[in-house]
């Protein structure tokens, strides 16, 4: 799964730690999602979408191997 | 005059040092008695190691976001388990009836249950990635310990000395740590 989390976060000038605080998760989790090492759960994906004011599919895009 | 925040931090430090020191001292006591080393030395080394760890954890909280009260609860449960195991090993050597012996064997089991429940509660308090890391680490620890125990059982058939259960617990902890480092590296 590819995602635009890093770009969205940079647009708002938030650090990973600030975003983690807003979502009530660890910085490690944000880092793993941004690097594509971890796909978040649906509730966390919804929280992210709400926070950035967009849809889940605007943040996450499947790659060929996910299909 | 110290502010409320400073007082709160100090009280947190005191609680952490007490819990970690107590747990370390219990570990030291159990292992000193198990391996026939001086008990005072065991308690001293274990207690000092625990206090140092408590100090470190207070000043630099671990990446795993356990609330400290749950970490302290794990320490108290571990202490209960270790001391119950010592009381058990003392009582079981006395001239007990079968029903008394059965009751005595429940003591460490209660301690072990308290420890496992406190670990479960701490893991449940983590966020989703950290919970996954811990769960995978436990799975690796479980598999590694199973391989070690089964492998050593075969060695025992070949004439190797019987193994102390304390060593099995140490192996389990080491395997868990290896599993955790491996999964932490994977999700880095």
gemmi code that builds the backbone of each chain (N, CA, C; Angstrom):
import gemmi

chains = {
    "A": [
        ("UNK", (0.845, -1.204, 0.000), (0.000, 0.000, 0.000), (0.883, 1.258, 0.000)),
        ("UNK", (0.605, 2.162, -0.961), (1.349, 3.438, -0.971), (0.514, 4.488, -0.250)),
        ("UNK", (1.154, 5.477, 0.316), (0.337, 6.525, 0.966), (0.984, 7.900, 0.830)),
        ("UNK", (0.132, 8.933, 1.044), (0.608, 10.327, 0.913), (0.743, 10.990, 2.273)),
        ("UNK", (0.910, 10.177, 3.277), (0.905, 10.709, 4.642), (2.023, 11.732, 4.864)),
        ("UNK", (3.202, 11.406, 4.341), (4.350, 12.295, 4.548), (4.084, 13.669, 3.908)),
        ("UNK", (3.497, 13.636, 2.702), (3.208, 14.883, 1.979), (2.161, 15.694, 2.737)),
        ("UNK", (1.089, 15.003, 3.149), (0.012, 15.700, 3.870), (0.530, 16.299, 5.176)),
        ("UNK", (1.374, 15.555, 5.823), (1.929, 16.030, 7.101), (2.840, 17.243, 6.856)),
        ("UNK", (3.639, 17.143, 5.790), (4.563, 18.244, 5.478), (3.794, 19.512, 5.106)),
        ("UNK", (2.667, 19.326, 4.397), (1.844, 20.492, 4.009), (1.372, 21.276, 5.234)),
        ("UNK", (1.149, 20.530, 6.320), (0.666, 21.185, 7.556), (1.818, 21.530, 8.507)),
        ("UNK", (3.022, 21.188, 8.073), (4.224, 21.472, 8.863), (4.174, 20.795, 10.239)),
        ("UNK", (3.675, 19.581, 10.239), (3.616, 18.820, 11.496), (4.804, 17.861, 11.555)),
        ("UNK", (5.308, 17.652, 12.733), (6.328, 16.613, 12.906), (5.618, 15.265, 13.088)),
        ("UNK", (6.376, 14.184, 12.965), (5.774, 12.850, 13.201), (5.221, 12.772, 14.621)),
        ("UNK", (5.958, 13.358, 15.551), (5.527, 13.304, 16.959), (4.215, 14.053, 17.159)),
        ("UNK", (4.071, 15.217, 16.471), (2.821, 15.985, 16.607), (1.640, 15.210, 16.039)),
        ("UNK", (1.860, 14.608, 14.865), (0.784, 13.826, 14.244), (0.421, 12.628, 15.134)),
        ("UNK", (1.446, 11.990, 15.692), (1.210, 10.847, 16.583), (0.369, 11.272, 17.785)),
        ("UNK", (0.690, 12.442, 18.322), (-0.040, 12.981, 19.478), (-1.514, 13.201, 19.110)),
        ("UNK", (-1.743, 13.764, 17.923), (-3.115, 14.055, 17.482), (-3.925, 12.771, 17.289)),
        ("UNK", (-3.243, 11.717, 16.887), (-3.944, 10.454, 16.601), (-3.907, 9.494, 17.790)),
        ("UNK", (-3.202, 9.887, 18.837), (-3.043, 9.056, 20.033), (-2.385, 7.701, 19.713)),
        ("UNK", (-1.346, 7.791, 18.893), (-0.522, 6.596, 18.619), (0.940, 6.986, 18.846)),
        ("UNK", (1.842, 6.015, 18.700), (3.264, 6.326, 18.903), (3.866, 6.913, 17.621)),
        ("UNK", (4.986, 7.613, 17.769), (5.688, 8.171, 16.611), (6.175, 7.039, 15.700)),
        ("UNK", (6.508, 5.930, 16.369), (6.967, 4.736, 15.654), (5.899, 4.261, 14.649)),
        ("UNK", (4.646, 4.347, 15.048), (3.545, 3.911, 14.179), (3.443, 4.818, 12.959)),
        ("UNK", (3.533, 6.132, 13.185), (3.471, 7.081, 12.065), (4.639, 6.826, 11.108)),
        ("UNK", (5.810, 6.625, 11.664), (7.004, 6.378, 10.851), (6.831, 5.105, 10.010)),
        ("UNK", (6.310, 4.045, 10.637), (6.138, 2.776, 9.912), (5.100, 2.922, 8.797)),
        ("UNK", (4.034, 3.699, 9.054), (3.010, 3.898, 8.012), (3.614, 4.700, 6.856)),
        ("UNK", (4.301, 5.778, 7.191), (4.892, 6.633, 6.140), (5.867, 5.859, 5.266)),
        ("UNK", (6.634, 4.967, 5.883), (7.634, 4.196, 5.122), (7.031, 2.964, 4.444)),
        ("UNK", (5.716, 2.796, 4.560), (5.054, 1.657, 3.914), (5.353, 0.322, 4.569)),
        ("UNK", (5.870, 0.358, 5.803), (6.185, -0.900, 6.498), (4.949, -1.463, 7.196)),
        ("UNK", (3.968, -0.600, 7.414), (2.798, -1.038, 8.176), (1.550, -0.376, 7.604)),
        ("UNK", (0.516, -1.183, 7.355), (-0.776, -0.646, 6.904), (-1.681, -0.479, 8.127)),
        ("UNK", (-2.197, 0.720, 8.341), (-2.990, 0.943, 9.564), (-4.323, 0.198, 9.530)),
        ("UNK", (-4.913, 0.054, 10.690), (-6.241, -0.557, 10.778), (-7.259, 0.416, 10.181)),
        ("UNK", (-8.447, -0.082, 9.904), (-9.498, 0.776, 9.339), (-9.834, 1.938, 10.279)),
        ("UNK", (-10.006, 1.701, 11.597), (-10.299, 2.845, 12.475), (-9.213, 3.926, 12.435)),
        ("UNK", (-7.946, 3.504, 12.368), (-6.865, 4.503, 12.330), (-6.848, 5.213, 10.977)),
        ("UNK", (-7.136, 4.472, 9.916), (-7.197, 5.082, 8.581), (-8.310, 6.133, 8.546)),
        ("UNK", (-9.455, 5.839, 9.175), (-10.563, 6.814, 9.235), (-10.159, 8.042, 10.044)),
        ("UNK", (-9.427, 7.804, 11.145), (-8.980, 8.930, 11.969), (-8.062, 9.851, 11.158)),
        ("UNK", (-7.179, 9.203, 10.369), (-6.256, 9.968, 9.523), (-7.036, 10.790, 8.495)),
        ("UNK", (-8.012, 10.126, 7.863), (-8.799, 10.812, 6.835), (-9.553, 11.988, 7.447)),
        ("UNK", (-10.139, 11.782, 8.628), (-10.859, 12.870, 9.307), (-9.929, 14.023, 9.628)),
        ("UNK", (-8.755, 13.676, 10.109), (-7.793, 14.701, 10.527), (-7.354, 15.549, 9.331)),
        ("UNK", (-7.126, 14.883, 8.187), (-6.668, 15.625, 7.013), (-7.832, 16.126, 6.138)),
        ("UNK", (-9.058, 15.831, 6.560), (-10.236, 16.318, 5.836), (-10.329, 15.760, 4.433)),
        ("UNK", (-10.027, 14.488, 4.260), (-10.150, 13.868, 2.939), (-10.646, 12.429, 3.094)),
        ("UNK", (-10.719, 11.714, 1.978), (-11.166, 10.321, 2.046), (-9.960, 9.399, 2.241)),
        ("UNK", (-10.250, 8.199, 2.714), (-9.156, 7.238, 2.950), (-8.387, 6.983, 1.658)),
        ("UNK", (-9.157, 6.860, 0.547), (-8.477, 6.540, -0.722), (-7.668, 7.727, -1.266)),
        ("UNK", (-7.869, 8.917, -0.682), (-7.017, 10.049, -1.074), (-5.648, 9.956, -0.383)),
        ("UNK", (-5.607, 9.167, 0.681), (-4.320, 9.016, 1.409), (-3.626, 7.721, 0.998)),
        ("UNK", (-4.410, 6.647, 0.937), (-3.816, 5.328, 0.658), (-4.188, 4.846, -0.743)),
        ("UNK", (-3.200, 4.327, -1.437), (-3.433, 3.763, -2.777), (-2.834, 2.365, -2.826)),
        ("UNK", (-3.620, 1.392, -3.327), (-3.033, 0.045, -3.424), (-1.964, -0.008, -4.499)),
        ("UNK", (-0.946, -0.821, -4.291), (0.060, -1.040, -5.343), (-0.256, -2.376, -6.013)),
        ("UNK", (0.433, -2.670, -7.098), (0.120, -3.866, -7.893), (0.093, -5.133, -7.045)),
        ("UNK", (1.015, -5.256, -6.110), (1.096, -6.500, -5.317), (-0.081, -6.637, -4.350)),
        ("UNK", (-0.820, -5.536, -4.055), (-1.970, -5.600, -3.148), (-3.221, -6.130, -3.844)),
        ("UNK", (-3.222, -6.067, -5.215), (-4.443, -6.395, -5.941), (-4.595, -7.901, -6.127)),
    ],
    "B": [
        ("UNK", (10.814, 26.943, 45.907), (9.719, 26.002, 46.188), (9.439, 25.157, 44.930)),
        ("UNK", (9.247, 23.878, 45.166), (9.022, 22.999, 44.015), (7.584, 23.157, 43.505)),
        ("UNK", (7.437, 23.142, 42.177), (6.094, 23.254, 41.619), (5.389, 21.900, 41.716)),
        ("UNK", (4.074, 21.932, 41.433), (3.286, 20.685, 41.468), (3.821, 19.680, 40.462)),
        ("UNK", (4.230, 20.218, 39.271), (4.734, 19.335, 38.212), (6.009, 18.629, 38.683)),
        ("UNK", (6.890, 19.400, 39.346), (8.135, 18.801, 39.857), (7.828, 17.749, 40.918)),
        ("UNK", (6.883, 18.088, 41.805), (6.507, 17.129, 42.853), (5.938, 15.850, 42.265)),
        ("UNK", (5.092, 16.040, 41.219), (4.468, 14.891, 40.570), (5.551, 14.017, 39.918)),
        ("UNK", (6.499, 14.693, 39.239), (7.587, 13.955, 38.575), (8.419, 13.217, 39.617)),
        ("UNK", (8.676, 13.854, 40.747), (9.467, 13.237, 41.803), (8.736, 12.023, 42.364)),
        ("UNK", (7.426, 12.187, 42.551), (6.661, 11.065, 43.097), (6.639, 9.900, 42.105)),
        ("UNK", (6.567, 10.227, 40.801), (6.605, 9.195, 39.750), (7.961, 8.475, 39.806)),
        ("UNK", (9.028, 9.259, 39.959), (10.372, 8.678, 40.036), (10.477, 7.750, 41.251)),
        ("UNK", (9.970, 8.213, 42.405), (10.043, 7.403, 43.626), (9.301, 6.086, 43.426)),
        ("UNK", (8.090, 6.188, 42.851), (7.280, 4.973, 42.632), (8.007, 4.010, 41.702)),
        ("UNK", (8.600, 4.570, 40.616), (9.297, 3.711, 39.652), (10.528, 3.055, 40.263)),
        ("UNK", (11.274, 3.847, 41.052), (12.479, 3.296, 41.682), (12.106, 2.201, 42.667)),
        ("UNK", (11.027, 2.436, 43.418), (10.595, 1.445, 44.412), (10.185, 0.143, 43.717)),
        ("UNK", (9.327, 0.280, 42.688), (8.836, -0.923, 41.998), (9.974, -1.677, 41.315)),
        ("UNK", (10.842, -0.938, 40.620), (11.938, -1.594, 39.890), (12.959, -2.187, 40.863)),
        ("UNK", (13.249, -1.460, 41.941), (14.197, -1.961, 42.942), (13.688, -3.225, 43.608)),
        ("UNK", (12.400, -3.216, 43.952), (11.792, -4.383, 44.603), (11.828, -5.604, 43.669)),
        ("UNK", (11.473, -5.363, 42.403), (11.471, -6.466, 41.432), (12.887, -7.012, 41.235)),
        ("UNK", (13.841, -6.088, 41.094), (15.240, -6.501, 40.901), (15.748, -7.298, 42.095)),
        ("UNK", (15.420, -6.815, 43.309), (15.875, -7.500, 44.524), (15.268, -8.906, 44.603)),
        ("UNK", (13.993, -9.036, 44.205), (13.349, -10.365, 44.232), (14.020, -11.312, 43.248)),
        ("UNK", (14.323, -10.766, 42.050), (15.037, -11.575, 41.056), (16.376, -12.040, 41.617)),
        ("UNK", (17.087, -11.088, 42.188), (18.406, -11.385, 42.765), (18.309, -12.450, 43.833)),
        ("UNK", (17.300, -12.315, 44.702), (17.104, -13.275, 45.797), (16.851, -14.679, 45.248)),
        ("UNK", (15.937, -14.753, 44.264), (15.576, -16.067, 43.721), (16.769, -16.728, 43.020)),
        ("UNK", (17.455, -15.936, 42.193), (18.554, -16.529, 41.451), (19.735, -16.853, 42.370)),
        ("UNK", (19.952, -16.009, 43.403), (21.038, -16.298, 44.359), (20.738, -17.599, 45.096)),
        ("UNK", (19.476, -17.772, 45.511), (19.145, -19.006, 46.241), (19.168, -20.211, 45.297)),
        ("UNK", (18.744, -20.011, 44.046), (18.738, -21.111, 43.075), (20.131, -21.587, 42.722)),
        ("UNK", (21.075, -20.636, 42.634), (22.432, -20.996, 42.220), (23.406, -21.061, 43.397)),
        ("UNK", (22.873, -20.973, 44.620), (23.703, -21.146, 45.815), (24.716, -20.036, 46.058)),
        ("UNK", (24.364, -18.808, 45.604), (25.246, -17.648, 45.844), (24.727, -16.937, 47.102)),
        ("UNK", (25.518, -16.032, 47.683), (25.084, -15.287, 48.863), (23.784, -14.531, 48.581)),
        ("UNK", (22.785, -14.715, 49.482), (21.476, -14.099, 49.269), (21.576, -12.572, 49.333)),
        ("UNK", (22.384, -12.092, 50.299), (22.533, -10.630, 50.460), (23.114, -10.025, 49.186)),
        ("UNK", (24.103, -10.707, 48.637), (24.735, -10.229, 47.400), (23.716, -10.218, 46.256)),
        ("UNK", (22.916, -11.285, 46.192), (21.887, -11.391, 45.152), (20.891, -10.250, 45.247)),
        ("UNK", (20.404, -9.988, 46.484), (19.416, -8.914, 46.695), (20.039, -7.565, 46.356)),
        ("UNK", (21.280, -7.379, 46.769), (21.965, -6.097, 46.546), (22.158, -5.837, 45.052)),
        ("UNK", (22.702, -6.837, 44.358), (22.967, -6.652, 42.921), (21.646, -6.482, 42.158)),
        ("UNK", (20.678, -7.361, 42.483), (19.375, -7.287, 41.815), (18.693, -5.953, 42.087)),
        ("UNK", (18.702, -5.527, 43.360), (18.049, -4.274, 43.742), (18.688, -3.083, 43.062)),
        ("UNK", (20.016, -3.048, 43.038), (20.727, -1.917, 42.414), (20.463, -1.880, 40.906)),
        ("UNK", (20.474, -3.076, 40.302), (20.189, -3.156, 38.864), (18.774, -2.643, 38.590)),
        ("UNK", (17.821, -3.064, 39.443), (16.420, -2.627, 39.298), (16.296, -1.118, 39.446)),
        ("UNK", (16.971, -0.552, 40.458), (16.901, 0.899, 40.682), (17.480, 1.653, 39.478)),
        ("UNK", (18.596, 1.144, 38.960), (19.211, 1.798, 37.792), (18.249, 1.758, 36.602)),
        ("UNK", (17.599, 0.616, 36.439), (16.642, 0.467, 35.327), (15.444, 1.400, 35.530)),
        ("UNK", (14.947, 1.485, 36.766), (13.817, 2.376, 37.075), (14.177, 3.822, 36.792)),
        ("UNK", (15.398, 4.213, 37.116), (15.860, 5.579, 36.887), (15.904, 5.866, 35.386)),
        ("UNK", (16.454, 4.901, 34.655), (16.590, 5.041, 33.197), (15.204, 5.146, 32.525)),
        ("UNK", (14.274, 4.279, 32.954), (12.941, 4.262, 32.347), (12.176, 5.548, 32.657)),
        ("UNK", (12.411, 6.132, 33.841), (11.715, 7.371, 34.192), (12.259, 8.527, 33.357)),
        ("UNK", (13.564, 8.556, 33.182), (14.158, 9.676, 32.446), (14.027, 9.536, 30.936)),
        ("UNK", (14.082, 8.296, 30.472), (13.889, 8.068, 29.032), (12.868, 6.974, 28.857)),
        ("UNK", (11.562, 7.350, 28.830), (10.521, 6.326, 28.718), (10.736, 5.445, 27.486)),
        ("UNK", (10.403, 4.152, 27.560), (10.628, 3.258, 26.423), (9.749, 3.655, 25.240)),
        ("UNK", (10.176, 3.200, 24.046), (9.387, 3.518, 22.850), (7.986, 2.932, 22.957)),
        ("UNK", (7.906, 1.751, 23.602), (6.589, 1.151, 23.819), (5.854, 2.041, 24.813)),
        ("UNK", (4.655, 2.486, 24.451), (3.994, 3.499, 25.271), (3.153, 2.887, 26.385)),
        ("UNK", (3.798, 2.088, 27.242), (3.062, 1.568, 28.392), (2.818, 2.720, 29.351)),
        ("UNK", (1.603, 2.857, 29.903), (1.482, 3.790, 31.008), (2.357, 3.255, 32.150)),
        ("UNK", (3.092, 4.130, 32.835), (4.049, 3.671, 33.843), (3.386, 2.876, 34.967)),
        ("UNK", (2.122, 3.229, 35.258), (1.473, 2.489, 36.353), (1.305, 1.006, 35.968)),
        ("UNK", (1.098, 0.741, 34.664), (0.959, -0.655, 34.235), (2.321, -1.362, 34.260)),
        ("UNK", (3.376, -0.604, 33.952), (4.732, -1.184, 34.022), (5.057, -1.513, 35.481)),
        ("UNK", (4.668, -0.608, 36.396), (4.923, -0.868, 37.823), (4.125, -2.084, 38.288)),
        ("UNK", (2.885, -2.173, 37.767), (2.041, -3.321, 38.155), (2.692, -4.634, 37.718)),
        ("UNK", (3.342, -4.602, 36.535), (4.058, -5.803, 36.064), (5.182, -6.149, 37.036)),
        ("UNK", (5.871, -5.105, 37.501), (6.965, -5.316, 38.456), (6.462, -5.933, 39.750)),
        ("UNK", (5.344, -5.417, 40.269), (4.799, -5.957, 41.520), (4.334, -7.404, 41.328)),
        ("UNK", (3.714, -7.677, 40.159), (3.251, -9.041, 39.893), (4.440, -9.998, 39.792)),
        ("UNK", (5.532, -9.512, 39.165), (6.745, -10.341, 39.049), (7.318, -10.613, 40.443)),
        ("UNK", (7.307, -9.576, 41.290), (7.806, -9.739, 42.660), (6.970, -10.780, 43.411)),
        ("UNK", (5.659, -10.670, 43.275), (4.752, -11.622, 43.922), (5.058, -13.043, 43.463)),
        ("UNK", (5.250, -13.197, 42.144), (5.537, -14.514, 41.590), (6.859, -15.067, 42.126)),
        ("UNK", (7.884, -14.214, 42.121), (9.216, -14.672, 42.544), (9.223, -15.048, 44.025)),
        ("UNK", (8.597, -14.190, 44.856), (8.583, -14.485, 46.291), (7.711, -15.711, 46.579)),
        ("UNK", (6.583, -15.825, 45.854), (5.715, -16.992, 46.035), (6.472, -18.273, 45.656)),
        ("UNK", (7.312, -18.181, 44.620), (8.100, -19.342, 44.208), (9.093, -19.734, 45.298)),
        ("UNK", (9.666, -18.711, 45.951), (10.623, -19.004, 47.033), (9.918, -19.643, 48.224)),
        ("UNK", (8.752, -19.068, 48.582), (7.976, -19.612, 49.708), (7.582, -21.057, 49.389)),
        ("UNK", (7.196, -21.262, 48.125), (6.824, -22.611, 47.678), (7.986, -23.590, 47.878)),
        ("UNK", (9.173, -23.180, 47.407), (10.309, -24.115, 47.479), (10.698, -24.392, 48.929)),
        ("UNK", (10.417, -23.435, 49.845), (10.701, -23.675, 51.263), (9.647, -24.624, 51.847)),
        ("UNK", (8.359, -24.319, 51.559), (7.271, -25.096, 52.177), (7.195, -26.529, 51.660)),
        ("UNK", (7.503, -26.695, 50.366), (7.314, -28.012, 49.761), (8.265, -29.058, 50.362)),
        ("UNK", (9.380, -28.571, 50.952), (10.338, -29.492, 51.579), (9.899, -29.919, 52.979)),
        ("UNK", (8.885, -29.250, 53.524), (8.398, -29.622, 54.855), (7.544, -30.881, 54.734)),
        ("UNK", (7.251, -31.465, 55.872), (6.474, -32.709, 55.871), (4.982, -32.379, 55.718)),
        ("UNK", (4.532, -32.222, 54.477), (3.147, -31.795, 54.232), (2.285, -32.978, 53.807)),
        ("UNK", (0.972, -32.840, 54.105), (0.048, -33.850, 53.578), (-0.150, -33.557, 52.092)),
        ("UNK", (-0.792, -34.489, 51.398), (-0.969, -34.314, 49.945), (-1.814, -33.063, 49.644)),
        ("UNK", (-2.902, -32.862, 50.433), (-3.766, -31.704, 50.166), (-3.036, -30.393, 50.501)),
        ("UNK", (-2.211, -30.410, 51.545), (-1.432, -29.204, 51.876), (-0.430, -28.900, 50.763)),
        ("UNK", (0.200, -29.965, 50.255), (1.177, -29.782, 49.177), (0.508, -29.194, 47.931)),
        ("UNK", (-0.722, -29.651, 47.667), (-1.452, -29.122, 46.505), (-1.726, -27.632, 46.676)),
        ("UNK", (-2.132, -27.242, 47.903), (-2.397, -25.821, 48.175), (-1.135, -24.981, 48.016)),
        ("UNK", (-0.019, -25.552, 48.491), (1.257, -24.830, 48.401), (1.647, -24.612, 46.931)),
        ("UNK", (1.389, -25.606, 46.095), (1.763, -25.471, 44.674), (0.920, -24.397, 43.968)),
        ("UNK", (-0.233, -24.045, 44.581), (-1.057, -22.997, 43.969), (-0.414, -21.616, 44.097)),
        ("UNK", (0.424, -21.451, 45.126), (1.018, -20.132, 45.407), (1.738, -19.532, 44.195)),
        ("UNK", (2.773, -20.241, 43.660), (3.453, -19.653, 42.498), (2.539, -19.551, 41.278)),
        ("UNK", (1.553, -20.466, 41.195), (0.634, -20.406, 40.052), (-0.172, -19.105, 40.092)),
        ("UNK", (-0.578, -18.705, 41.305), (-1.301, -17.436, 41.444), (-0.407, -16.272, 41.032)),
        ("UNK", (0.855, -16.337, 41.469), (1.811, -15.290, 41.106), (2.026, -15.230, 39.605)),
        ("UNK", (2.155, -16.406, 38.994), (2.370, -16.491, 37.550), (1.172, -15.925, 36.806)),
        ("UNK", (-0.046, -16.266, 37.297), (-1.271, -15.751, 36.671), (-1.299, -14.218, 36.769)),
        ("UNK", (-0.964, -13.687, 37.953), (-0.959, -12.225, 38.127), (0.026, -11.585, 37.151)),
        ("UNK", (1.174, -12.231, 36.964), (2.198, -11.684, 36.062), (1.706, -11.696, 34.614)),
        ("UNK", (1.133, -12.830, 34.209), (0.662, -12.945, 32.823), (-0.472, -11.941, 32.562)),
        ("UNK", (-1.398, -11.799, 33.544), (-2.510, -10.850, 33.378), (-1.963, -9.421, 33.284)),
        ("UNK", (-0.985, -9.091, 34.133), (-0.448, -7.714, 34.105), (0.270, -7.443, 32.781)),
        ("UNK", (0.961, -8.451, 32.238), (1.627, -8.279, 30.936), (0.569, -8.089, 29.840)),
        ("UNK", (-0.493, -8.902, 29.923), (-1.586, -8.795, 28.941), (-2.224, -7.414, 28.980)),
        ("UNK", (-2.445, -6.880, 30.198), (-3.060, -5.551, 30.327), (-2.139, -4.471, 29.763)),
        ("UNK", (-0.831, -4.641, 30.003), (0.122, -3.647, 29.493), (0.143, -3.681, 27.965)),
        ("UNK", (0.132, -4.888, 27.397), (0.157, -5.001, 25.935), (-1.138, -4.441, 25.337)),
        ("UNK", (-2.267, -4.693, 26.019), (-3.553, -4.191, 25.520), (-3.600, -2.666, 25.530)),
        ("UNK", (-2.775, -2.033, 26.363), (-2.804, -0.569, 26.452), (-1.994, 0.093, 25.328)),
        ("UNK", (-1.262, -0.715, 24.548), (-0.406, -0.144, 23.506), (-1.203, 0.231, 22.263)),
        ("UNK", (-0.587, 0.994, 21.368), (-1.280, 1.285, 20.106), (-1.156, 0.072, 19.167)),
        ("UNK", (-1.842, 0.145, 18.020), (-1.987, -1.073, 17.205), (-0.668, -1.636, 16.681)),
        ("UNK", (0.269, -0.780, 16.265), (1.538, -1.316, 15.751), (2.360, -1.942, 16.884)),
        ("UNK", (2.393, -1.258, 18.017), (3.188, -1.775, 19.133), (2.593, -3.083, 19.664)),
        ("UNK", (1.261, -3.163, 19.603), (0.608, -4.411, 20.029), (1.020, -5.544, 19.080)),
        ("UNK", (1.070, -5.219, 17.788), (1.467, -6.244, 16.817), (2.909, -6.676, 17.062)),
        ("UNK", (3.786, -5.679, 17.307), (5.201, -5.988, 17.563), (5.325, -6.920, 18.771)),
        ("UNK", (4.609, -6.587, 19.838), (4.690, -7.419, 21.047), (4.132, -8.821, 20.804)),
        ("UNK", (3.012, -8.873, 20.074), (2.398, -10.177, 19.817), (3.330, -11.060, 18.988)),
        ("UNK", (3.951, -10.457, 17.955), (4.880, -11.232, 17.126), (6.100, -11.650, 17.940)),
        ("UNK", (6.552, -10.746, 18.831), (7.713, -11.073, 19.681), (7.379, -12.244, 20.609)),
        ("UNK", (6.159, -12.241, 21.143), (5.756, -13.339, 22.032), (5.695, -14.651, 21.235)),
        ("UNK", (5.181, -14.570, 20.007), (5.102, -15.777, 19.173), (6.510, -16.327, 18.904)),
        ("UNK", (7.446, -15.428, 18.596), (8.834, -15.861, 18.349), (9.428, -16.435, 19.636)),
        ("UNK", (9.160, -15.757, 20.763), (9.651, -16.242, 22.060), (9.095, -17.618, 22.389)),
        ("UNK", (7.807, -17.819, 22.109), (7.153, -19.102, 22.372), (7.787, -20.206, 21.524)),
        ("UNK", (7.935, -19.907, 20.227), (8.501, -20.917, 19.316), (9.957, -21.221, 19.695)),
        ("UNK", (10.727, -20.176, 19.988), (12.137, -20.358, 20.346), (12.289, -21.173, 21.620)),
        ("UNK", (11.455, -20.883, 22.616), (11.538, -21.628, 23.879), (11.145, -23.088, 23.661)),
        ("UNK", (10.118, -23.291, 22.826), (9.680, -24.663, 22.542), (10.818, -25.451, 21.892)),
        ("UNK", (11.512, -24.813, 20.944), (12.631, -25.486, 20.267), (13.743, -25.795, 21.275)),
        ("UNK", (14.030, -24.818, 22.145), (15.088, -25.012, 23.141), (14.736, -26.161, 24.101)),
        ("UNK", (13.499, -26.132, 24.608), (13.096, -27.150, 25.593), (13.089, -28.545, 24.951)),
        ("UNK", (12.504, -28.625, 23.739), (12.446, -29.929, 23.066), (13.852, -30.425, 22.732)),
        ("UNK", (14.691, -29.495, 22.260), (16.064, -29.862, 21.915), (16.834, -30.323, 23.138)),
        ("UNK", (16.651, -29.608, 24.251), (17.398, -29.970, 25.447), (16.883, -31.288, 26.039)),
        ("UNK", (15.586, -31.539, 25.860), (15.033, -32.812, 26.351), (15.735, -33.978, 25.656)),
        ("UNK", (15.992, -33.811, 24.361), (16.699, -34.865, 23.619), (18.128, -35.010, 24.129)),
        ("UNK", (18.747, -33.867, 24.457), (20.113, -33.910, 25.008), (20.124, -34.632, 26.360)),
        ("UNK", (19.048, -34.425, 27.131), (18.971, -35.098, 28.439), (18.936, -36.618, 28.269)),
        ("UNK", (18.216, -37.060, 27.214), (18.193, -38.504, 26.943), (19.607, -38.999, 26.610)),
        ("UNK", (20.411, -38.079, 26.051), (21.788, -38.448, 25.683), (22.750, -38.283, 26.857)),
        ("UNK", (22.214, -37.987, 28.033), (23.056, -37.947, 29.234), (23.394, -36.575, 29.773)),
        ("UNK", (22.833, -35.504, 29.178), (23.097, -34.159, 29.707), (22.362, -33.968, 31.033)),
        ("UNK", (22.873, -33.039, 31.866), (22.265, -32.789, 33.188), (20.866, -32.189, 33.041)),
        ("UNK", (20.004, -32.443, 34.027), (18.657, -31.848, 33.986), (18.795, -30.338, 34.146)),
        ("UNK", (17.841, -29.634, 33.583), (17.963, -28.175, 33.540), (17.069, -27.529, 34.601)),
        ("UNK", (17.574, -26.429, 35.187), (16.820, -25.681, 36.175), (15.707, -24.892, 35.455)),
        ("UNK", (14.514, -24.865, 36.054), (13.394, -24.166, 35.412), (13.690, -22.668, 35.286)),
        ("UNK", (14.523, -22.138, 36.185), (14.919, -20.725, 36.106), (15.640, -20.423, 34.804)),
        ("UNK", (16.412, -21.408, 34.316), (17.130, -21.219, 33.056), (16.122, -21.162, 31.900)),
        ("UNK", (15.075, -21.996, 32.000), (14.047, -21.993, 30.948), (13.378, -20.620, 30.892)),
        ("UNK", (13.090, -20.040, 32.079), (12.468, -18.707, 32.112), (13.400, -17.654, 31.513)),
        ("UNK", (14.690, -17.800, 31.810), (15.670, -16.854, 31.236), (15.719, -16.982, 29.718)),
        ("UNK", (15.690, -18.240, 29.249), (15.705, -18.480, 27.792), (14.462, -17.855, 27.160)),
        ("UNK", (13.316, -18.029, 27.852), (12.060, -17.480, 27.337), (12.162, -15.955, 27.217)),
        ("UNK", (12.706, -15.324, 28.268), (12.850, -13.862, 28.252), (13.807, -13.430, 27.143)),
        ("UNK", (14.900, -14.192, 26.984), (15.886, -13.838, 25.946), (15.271, -13.973, 24.556)),
        ("UNK", (14.480, -15.056, 24.353), (13.843, -15.276, 23.041), (12.837, -14.167, 22.748)),
        ("UNK", (12.118, -13.745, 23.781), (11.138, -12.664, 23.630), (11.866, -11.386, 23.205)),
        ("UNK", (12.997, -11.125, 23.858), (13.786, -9.929, 23.538), (14.282, -9.991, 22.093)),
        ("UNK", (14.775, -11.172, 21.704), (15.252, -11.338, 20.317), (14.093, -11.092, 19.343)),
        ("UNK", (12.929, -11.674, 19.675), (11.738, -11.494, 18.835), (11.342, -10.037, 18.736)),
        ("UNK", (11.457, -9.332, 19.850), (11.075, -7.923, 19.863), (12.036, -7.090, 19.017)),
        ("UNK", (13.313, -7.358, 19.166), (14.299, -6.607, 18.374), (14.107, -6.861, 16.888)),
        ("UNK", (13.823, -8.121, 16.565), (13.604, -8.505, 15.156), (12.383, -7.778, 14.591)),
        ("UNK", (11.257, -7.787, 15.341), (10.041, -7.151, 14.818), (10.186, -5.623, 14.813)),
        ("UNK", (10.888, -5.086, 15.812), (11.125, -3.631, 15.823), (11.906, -3.234, 14.580)),
        ("UNK", (12.897, -4.052, 14.222), (13.716, -3.776, 13.048), (12.860, -3.865, 11.770)),
        ("UNK", (11.965, -4.860, 11.756), (11.114, -5.049, 10.565), (10.207, -3.852, 10.301)),
        ("UNK", (9.673, -3.247, 11.371), (8.727, -2.140, 11.198), (9.391, -0.772, 11.322)),
        ("UNK", (10.728, -0.751, 11.309), (11.442, 0.503, 11.490), (11.216, 1.452, 10.311)),
    ],
}
model = gemmi.Model(1)
for chain_id, residues in chains.items():
    chain = gemmi.Chain(chain_id)
    for i, (resn, *xyz) in enumerate(residues, 1):
        res = gemmi.Residue()
        res.name, res.seqid = resn, gemmi.SeqId(i, " ")
        for name, pos in zip(("N", "CA", "C"), xyz):
            atom = gemmi.Atom()
            atom.name, atom.element = name, gemmi.Element(name[0])
            atom.pos, atom.b_iso = gemmi.Position(*pos), 0.0
            res.add_atom(atom)
        chain.add_residue(res)
    model.add_chain(chain)
structure = gemmi.Structure()
structure.add_model(model)
structure.setup_entities()
